[in-house]
């Protein structure tokens, strides 16, 4: 029996509910809006997995899923840049994610194959190491982990901040745990490499829990920054 559709749909529902709760409970703060957006994107990816495994158009949903999780490091870095008050160009920041997402959505042959395993989804694309455009795999990985590592650098740099230290600490540890668990599994079982996004997003449920914790901490601070100024 394949549990993936049940797991994916349940996770998506939980993440949509948590994202909505955060927006209602903590309203228009920088942390609440960004964490809710991130949780919604995670939920959307889980929904694409559910649709991939239960409909007759798995390649379409796999492409949408790819486009969805491609924005995760950009959203995360955007959030941390604003939280640490760094100057940046939003258009440049989002350009790589937009390009990769458009390729995935517009090319009908982008997805080479899909499989619904018991606990995760396996998707092969044109950018996979075994695909015809495998060199782009390294460009994509460079973007994905480059953004993630820079985000982590900023979090660690502000780890002992007197005002928001606890916020940075929670996000640092959750980010490390959610990215390391899938990587460790892939090192132990290299065949899981095609399932990395699926495993990663399931583990990212930890972020959903952390989002509530961080918003509770941030809510006690004076002079909270608004998302919409």
Backbone torsions as a table, in degrees:
resi	resn	phi	psi	omega
1	UNK	NA	138.6	179.1
2	UNK	-96.4	120.1	-178.1
3	UNK	-91.3	-7.1	-173.1
4	UNK	-54.4	-49.0	-179.5
5	UNK	-58.8	-41.0	-179.4
6	UNK	-65.5	-46.6	-179.5
7	UNK	-62.6	-46.7	-177.4
8	UNK	-64.0	-45.9	-179.2
9	UNK	-66.5	-42.8	179.1
10	UNK	-61.4	-44.2	179.6
11	UNK	-64.2	-42.3	179.9
12	UNK	-61.0	-45.4	-179.4
13	UNK	-61.8	-44.7	179.2
14	UNK	-60.4	-44.8	-177.2
15	UNK	-69.7	-37.0	175.4
16	UNK	-63.9	-40.6	179.4
17	UNK	-66.4	-43.4	-179.7
18	UNK	-65.4	-43.1	178.6
19	UNK	-59.8	-42.9	178.7
20	UNK	-66.5	-41.3	177.4
21	UNK	-59.2	-44.2	-179.4
22	UNK	-61.1	-44.3	-179.3
23	UNK	-65.5	-39.0	-179.3
24	UNK	-73.3	-44.7	-175.3
25	UNK	-73.0	-43.1	-172.4
26	UNK	-107.7	-6.4	171.1
27	UNK	56.1	-143.9	-168.2
28	UNK	-87.0	70.9	171.4
29	UNK	-116.2	159.9	-179.0
30	UNK	-57.9	-45.4	-176.9
31	UNK	-69.9	-42.5	-176.3
32	UNK	-66.1	-45.0	-177.1
33	UNK	-68.5	-45.7	-179.3
34	UNK	-66.0	-42.9	-179.5
35	UNK	-66.8	-35.7	177.5
36	UNK	-66.3	-43.1	178.1
37	UNK	-60.0	-44.9	-179.2
38	UNK	-61.9	-43.9	179.2
39	UNK	-65.4	-40.1	177.1
40	UNK	-61.5	-41.6	179.8
41	UNK	-64.8	-41.5	175.0
42	UNK	-59.8	-42.8	179.2
43	UNK	-64.6	-39.1	178.3
44	UNK	-63.2	-41.1	178.1
45	UNK	-62.8	-42.2	178.5
46	UNK	-61.8	-36.1	178.2
47	UNK	-66.3	-38.4	178.4
48	UNK	-64.9	-33.9	176.3
49	UNK	-64.8	-42.2	178.3
50	UNK	-60.4	-46.4	-179.3
51	UNK	-67.6	-36.6	178.4
52	UNK	-58.6	-40.0	-175.0
53	UNK	-87.1	-10.6	-173.2
54	UNK	-123.0	-3.2	-179.4
55	UNK	-116.1	175.7	-179.6
56	UNK	-92.3	10.2	-179.2
57	UNK	-129.4	60.3	-175.7
58	UNK	-63.1	-32.4	-178.2
59	UNK	-66.4	-38.5	177.6
60	UNK	-62.0	-47.3	-177.5
61	UNK	-70.5	-30.1	175.8
62	UNK	-66.4	-39.8	178.6
63	UNK	-65.8	-42.6	177.8
64	UNK	-64.4	-39.9	177.9
65	UNK	-61.9	-43.7	177.5
66	UNK	-59.3	-47.6	-179.9
67	UNK	-61.4	-36.1	-178.0
68	UNK	-67.6	-54.3	-176.4
69	UNK	-73.3	-13.8	176.1
70	UNK	-64.3	-27.8	-179.1
71	UNK	-83.3	-10.4	-175.7
72	UNK	-58.6	-51.1	-179.4
73	UNK	-64.9	-30.8	179.0
74	UNK	-68.2	-45.2	178.4
75	UNK	-62.6	-43.1	179.7
76	UNK	-62.0	-45.7	179.9
77	UNK	-68.0	-39.8	177.4
78	UNK	-56.9	-45.2	179.8
79	UNK	-60.7	-49.7	-176.3
80	UNK	-67.4	-36.8	176.9
81	UNK	-61.2	-41.6	178.5
82	UNK	-71.4	-39.4	-179.0
83	UNK	-63.8	-37.2	-179.6
84	UNK	-91.8	5.2	175.4
85	UNK	59.4	42.8	175.4
86	UNK	-92.2	141.9	176.6
87	UNK	-80.5	139.3	-179.3
88	UNK	-161.3	163.4	178.6
89	UNK	-101.4	113.9	-177.0
90	UNK	-62.4	-35.4	-177.6
91	UNK	-66.7	-42.9	177.8
92	UNK	-67.1	-40.6	-178.4
93	UNK	-58.2	-42.0	-174.7
94	UNK	-90.4	-8.8	-175.8
95	UNK	-56.9	-49.7	-179.3
96	UNK	-58.2	-45.2	-179.0
97	UNK	-62.4	-41.7	-179.4
98	UNK	-64.2	-43.0	-179.7
99	UNK	-62.5	-49.6	-179.6
100	UNK	-62.1	-41.0	-178.8
101	UNK	-65.6	-41.7	179.8
102	UNK	-64.8	-39.7	177.4
103	UNK	-60.6	-44.8	-178.2
104	UNK	-63.2	-41.1	-176.2
105	UNK	-78.4	-38.5	-172.2
106	UNK	-85.4	-23.6	-180.0
107	UNK	-91.4	117.6	-177.6
108	UNK	-69.0	-20.1	-178.8
109	UNK	-101.7	15.6	-174.9
110	UNK	-62.8	-42.3	-178.8
111	UNK	-90.4	123.8	-178.1
112	UNK	-91.4	-26.2	-178.9
113	UNK	-176.3	151.1	178.4
114	UNK	-136.4	149.1	177.1
115	UNK	-143.9	133.6	174.3
116	UNK	-97.3	102.1	175.6
117	UNK	-81.7	-178.4	-175.4
118	UNK	-63.6	-43.1	-174.1
119	UNK	-117.5	-4.3	-177.4
120	UNK	-155.2	171.8	180.0
121	UNK	-112.1	138.2	176.9
122	UNK	-109.1	127.9	-179.1
123	UNK	-132.1	127.5	174.2
124	UNK	-107.3	132.3	-178.2
125	UNK	-125.6	178.1	176.5
126	UNK	-60.0	-25.2	-177.7
127	UNK	-90.0	-2.2	179.3
128	UNK	-66.5	156.5	-179.5
129	UNK	-59.6	-27.4	179.3
130	UNK	-94.6	4.2	-179.0
131	UNK	-88.1	169.1	-177.7
132	UNK	-67.8	-23.6	180.0
133	UNK	-111.5	40.6	-174.4
134	UNK	-56.7	-28.8	178.0
135	UNK	-59.9	-29.8	-180.0
136	UNK	-67.4	-21.6	176.5
137	UNK	-53.0	-43.2	-177.2
138	UNK	-71.8	-31.5	175.5
139	UNK	-66.6	-44.8	-179.1
140	UNK	-64.6	-44.8	178.9
141	UNK	-63.5	-37.9	177.7
142	UNK	-61.4	-42.8	176.6
143	UNK	-63.7	-51.0	-171.7
144	UNK	-62.0	-54.2	-176.2
145	UNK	-81.2	-23.2	174.7
146	UNK	-63.6	-47.1	177.1
147	UNK	-63.1	-42.8	-178.0
148	UNK	-63.2	-44.9	-178.1
149	UNK	-66.6	-37.6	177.7
150	UNK	-67.0	-39.9	175.7
151	UNK	-59.9	-44.4	179.8
152	UNK	-63.7	-39.9	178.1
153	UNK	-59.4	-44.8	-179.8
154	UNK	-65.3	-39.5	179.3
155	UNK	-64.3	-45.5	-179.4
156	UNK	-66.5	-37.3	179.7
157	UNK	-60.8	-30.1	-179.0
158	UNK	-107.3	18.8	-173.0
159	UNK	-56.4	-35.2	-175.5
160	UNK	-106.7	21.1	177.5
161	UNK	-56.4	131.2	-175.2
162	UNK	-63.8	-34.7	-176.2
163	UNK	-86.9	-46.8	-173.2
164	UNK	-117.8	21.1	-177.2
165	UNK	-54.0	-43.5	-178.4
166	UNK	-65.7	-35.7	177.8
167	UNK	-63.6	-47.9	179.1
168	UNK	-62.6	-40.1	-177.5
169	UNK	-64.6	-45.1	179.7
170	UNK	-61.9	-47.3	-178.9
171	UNK	-66.0	-34.7	178.5
172	UNK	-62.3	-51.3	-176.6
173	UNK	-68.9	-39.6	178.7
174	UNK	-65.7	-40.6	178.9
175	UNK	-62.5	-43.8	-179.7
176	UNK	-63.8	-46.0	-177.2
177	UNK	-64.9	-44.9	-175.4
178	UNK	-68.5	-27.7	179.6
179	UNK	-90.0	-30.0	-176.6
180	UNK	-75.8	-37.3	-178.1
181	UNK	-59.0	-51.0	177.3
182	UNK	-61.2	-38.6	-179.6
183	UNK	-65.0	-39.6	177.9
184	UNK	-64.6	-42.4	178.7
185	UNK	-62.3	-39.0	179.9
186	UNK	-68.7	-36.8	177.0
187	UNK	-63.7	-38.0	180.0
188	UNK	-76.9	-36.7	-178.8
189	UNK	-131.8	84.7	-176.2
190	UNK	-54.0	-25.6	-179.5
191	UNK	-63.7	-16.8	-178.9
192	UNK	-80.4	-0.2	-175.4
193	UNK	-58.0	-37.3	179.1
194	UNK	-69.6	-17.8	-177.5
195	UNK	-99.4	7.0	-175.3
196	UNK	-53.5	-50.2	-178.7
197	UNK	-58.3	-40.3	-178.6
198	UNK	-65.4	-47.5	179.9
199	UNK	-64.3	-43.6	-179.3
200	UNK	-58.3	-45.6	-176.9
201	UNK	-72.7	-28.2	174.2
202	UNK	-68.8	-42.8	178.9
203	UNK	-65.9	-28.4	-178.2
204	UNK	-67.0	-1.5	170.6
205	UNK	-57.2	-25.3	176.3
206	UNK	-60.7	-36.4	178.8
207	UNK	-65.3	-36.8	179.6
208	UNK	-60.4	-41.6	177.5
209	UNK	-68.4	-44.4	-178.8
210	UNK	-63.5	-32.2	-178.4
211	UNK	-60.2	-40.6	178.2
212	UNK	-66.3	-43.5	179.3
213	UNK	-59.1	-48.6	-176.7
214	UNK	-65.8	-39.3	178.5
215	UNK	-65.4	-34.3	177.3
216	UNK	-66.2	-40.9	178.0
217	UNK	-65.9	-47.6	-176.8
218	UNK	-65.5	-30.9	-177.8
219	UNK	-65.6	-21.9	-179.7
220	UNK	-86.1	-8.2	-177.1
221	UNK	-81.3	148.6	174.7
222	UNK	-86.8	151.2	177.8
223	UNK	65.5	39.2	179.9
224	UNK	-62.0	136.3	179.8
225	UNK	-77.4	136.2	178.1
226	UNK	-84.8	147.2	176.4
227	UNK	-72.3	-46.5	175.2
228	UNK	-101.3	107.0	-178.3
229	UNK	-79.6	NA	NA
